[in-house]
């Protein structure tokens, strides 16, 4: 799963030299589903994986991948998650303000918490916020227990955040 934890970025310095900058991206598998489809020839079995990647400094992304076996599904999900990275504005080690989001059947409420509180939010939101670099926040997920929908709701909420001036 974590074969390549480092992404290399090429940066130009002032004198025109190129340097390779490595960013450590952490990957966590949130969900693996076995999907079975009935066909005339029998059952067609595939796997679906939900993965979150983040650097712990304000960048996070999620991706869903499907494949005939689990490892290719996870690799596809990681590739999609890295393409869909978003930047989360952080205020110390919390979010800058409270936010409420409705995404499909999920309703999500997140608010900042004082230092030392920790992440008081359930399900996939805790993992996504942790990989984004948020260490103190409080929240509630209502409406659905579907982890895929809930994770997209968390990403939508993080996109709505604005940095403090």
ABEGO torsion letter per residue (X at the ends): XBABABBBBBBBBAAGBBBBBBBBBBBBBABBBBBBBBBAAEBBBBBBBBBBBBAGAGBBBBBBBBBABAAAAAAAAAAAAAAABBBBBBBEABBABBBBBBBEABBBBBBBBBBGAEBBBBEAAAAAAAAAGBABBBBBBBGBABAAAAAAAAAAAAAABBBBX
